[in-house]
Amino acid sequence: MHTRTSAAHTMAVRPGHPRFLMKNVPHTVTDAAIATIRERIEASVYPVGSLLPAQRQLSEELAISRASLREALTTLEALGMLHIRPGKGVYVSSAQASSTHAWRFADQASLPDTYQMRFALEGFVARLAAHSIGDEDIGWLEDNLASLQRALVDADLEEAAQLDFAFHMRIVSLAGNAAIESILRGSADIMKESQRLPFYRRELVLSTYHEHAAIVDALKARDGERAGRAIEQHIVNAAQRAGVHFPVPQRP
C-alpha cells in the first residue's frame, strides 16, 4: 500500500502534470485526494474497469475523512473517471477526465463551439476595453476578483460562476460594441455553464482567479494586445479544464 502511494507521488513532480501545476496553489485535503486518485487512474495504478479500494481503506491511506473522500469521488464521477455503484463500490470508468457529458445545451451549441465563440469575441472586446477603461472600472474588477477568490476557496462554485460571468460581461460592456454584447448576453445561460464546468477540476480551481488577475493587470496597464491575449489564453485554459481542446489561430 505504501509503495503504491510513493510511486504515485513520484510521478506527480514532472512539469505540466496537475500536481506540479498546483504545488503553489492553496488547496483542501479533498482537492489533494482528487489529484492523487486521478494520478493513479491516469497511471493505470487503478486501471479502467477496476474496483477502487474500499472507502475505509482509501480514506485511511489518504489521511482524510470519509466525508471528504466521498466529495472527491463524486467530483471524479462528474469528470467521467469514476462510476459509483451504491452497495457495490466505485469503479474506474475512464482514464481521461471529461465534463462534456454534462453539457446541457448540446441541442443549441456544442461545448467546443461555445468556447471558440468566446475566444473569437472576447479577445477582440478585451483589446477595445483596454483603451476605454477608467479607474472606477478597474476598482470594480479588482473587487470582483477578490470576491471570486473567496468563493473559490470556500468551494461556492455557483457564486464563483456568477462572479465569473459578471467579470467577463463588464469587460464586454467596456468595449462598447452593442452587437457583441447582445450576442453574449443572449447566451447568458450557455456562457455561465461554460464557466462553471472548469471548476470540476477541483485541484486547479483557483486557476480562474489567477487568469482573471492577469487580465486585470493588462487592463490596468491599458495594454490592449496583452489584455486580448490574456483573455484568449484564459478561455483556452478553461476549455482544457472542461475537457475541450481546440486549435488556436497563431497571431503574427
N, C-alpha and C positions, 0 to 999 in steps of 0.2 A: 504494500500500500504506500509506504513512504518512498520507495524507489519510483513508483509511477508519478507521484507528485513532483519529485525532484526533476524528472525528465521533462514534465510539462513546463515547469518554471524555467528550466534551462533553455528551452525552445523560445521562450517568450521575450528574450532580450534582443533579438535581431531587429535592425531598423525596419520600419514600415509595418511591423507587427502591432496589433492593437494594444498589447500590454506595453510595448515600447513607447507608443504614442501617448499612453495615459499616465506614464510614470510621474509627470509633473502636474497632473490634474487631480484635484481633490475628488475622492470617490468613497462610497459607502462600502460596507462589507458585502452588501448584496451585489453591487457593481463588480467587486473583485471576484465574487463567486461566479457571476455571469461570464466574466472574462476567462476564468480558469476552466470552467466546464466547456466553454466554446473552443478554447485552445485544444482541449483533449479530443473534442469531436473532430476538429479540423485536422488533427494529427493522427486520427484513427486509433487513439487510445480507447475511445468509445466508438466503435465502428457503426456505420449506418445499419439499422436493424437490430442493434444490440440493446439489451436492457441495462439501464443505469443502475449503479449500486443502490441499495435500499436508502431511503431518505435519512434514516437514523445514522447509518454508516457515513453517508456523504456529508451530513451536517457536522459530524464529529471530525471528519477528515479536513473539512474546510474551516472548521472552528467558527461556525455561525449557527444561529438559532434555526429551528425547523421552519419558523415563520419566514425568516429571511431567505432560506433555501427555497421555499415554495414560491416566493416572489421571483427569485432568479429563474426557476424552472418555468414559471408562467411567461416571463419575458422571452425566454428562449423558444417557448412554444409559439408565441406571437411572431417570432422571427422565422418560424417554419423549421427549426432544427430539431425540436422535440415533439413527441406526441404523448400527452398524459392520459393514461387509461385508468380511470378510477378503480381501485381494488386490484389492479393487475400490474401497475408500475409505470415507469417512464421510459419510453423507447426513443432511440435516435432515429429521426426520420430523414434528415438531410445533413450533409457536411458543409453546406453553404447556407448562409443566412439570406433570407428574402422576406421582405414585408410587402411585396407586390400582391401577394394573395389576399391582403387585407384592403386593397384599393376598392373603395365603394363607388367610384364614379366611372367604372370601365365602360358603361354604356354612353358616356358623354365624351371622354377623352382618356387615353391611356396615361399611365403614370409617367413613362418616358416622354410622351408628347407634352405633358404638363410642365415637366422640368425644362424641356427645351424651349417652350414658350417663355417661361420665366427668364431663362438665360438670355434669350434674344431681346426681350423687352426691358428687363430690369437693369441690365448692364448699360443700356442706352440712357434710361432715365437717371441713373446714378451720375453719369457724366454730365447731364444737364443740371441736376440738382446741386452739384458742387459749385456751380457758378452763380446760383441764386440763394444759397442757404445763408441764413442770418444767425446771429448769436443766440436768439431765443429758440430757434430750431435745434441748434446744437445742444442747448441745455435740455430740451425735450428728449432728444435722442440719448443723451447721457443718463437721464432719469430712467428712461425705458430700459437701457442696458443694465442698470443696477437692479431694477425690478426683475428683469429676465434672469439674472444670475441667482437672485434669491429663489425664484420659482423653480429653477433647475436644481439647485442644491436641495430644496425641500421636496423634490420629485413631484411638484404640482404641474404636471405636463399639460393639463388643459389651460391653466393660466399662462404657462410658457408659450403655448401655441397662439393664444390671443395676443400676447405681447409681441411675438414674432411677426404676426400679421400686421399689427399696428405699426411696427418699426418699418416694414417694407412699404406700407401704404403711405406713411409720412414722407418717405423719400420720393415715391411716385408723385405725391401732391406737389412737392417742391419743384419737380421738373416742369410743371405747368403744361403738360401735354394731356388735354382733356380726353382725347380718343383712347390713349393707352390707359389712363386712369379708369375710364368707363369699362374697358375690356377686363381689367384686373378686378375691379370692384364687382363686376357682374359675375365673376368666377370666384367670389369670396370663399364659398364652402370648399371648392376644389383646392384653392390655394392653401387654406388653413389645414386641410387634410394632408397636403404635400409637405407642410411644415411640421406636422405632428409626427408623421411616420419615422423620420430620422431619430426621434427621441427614444425609439425602441432600443437603439444601441446604447444601453444604459452606461456602459463603460466609457463611452465617448460623448456623454450627454452635454457636457459643457463646451463642446466644440462650437456649437452655435453661438454661444456667448463670446468666445474668443474671435470668431469670424466677424460677428457684428462689431466688436471693438475695432477691428482692423478697418472696417467700412467707415466707422465714425471718425477714426484718425485721419483717413483720407479726405473725408468731407470737411473736417476742421481745417485741413491744410488747403482747402479749395482746389484740390488736385483732381480734376475730372477724370483723367485717364486712370489714375490709381484707384479712385473710387469705383469706376466701372469694372476694372479688373478684380478688385476685392469682392464685389458683389457677385460677379460671374464665378469666381473660384468658390465662394460660399455656396452657391447653388449647385455647382458640380459636386462639391464635397457632401452636401446634404443629400443629393441624389444617390451618391455611392453608399451613404449610411442607410439609405432606404432600399438598397439592393439594386439600384438602377445605374447603369453605365452608358454613356452616350459620347460619340465623337465630338470634340470641341474644335471649332474652326481656329486655325492658327492666325494670329494677327501679326503684321509686319513689325 
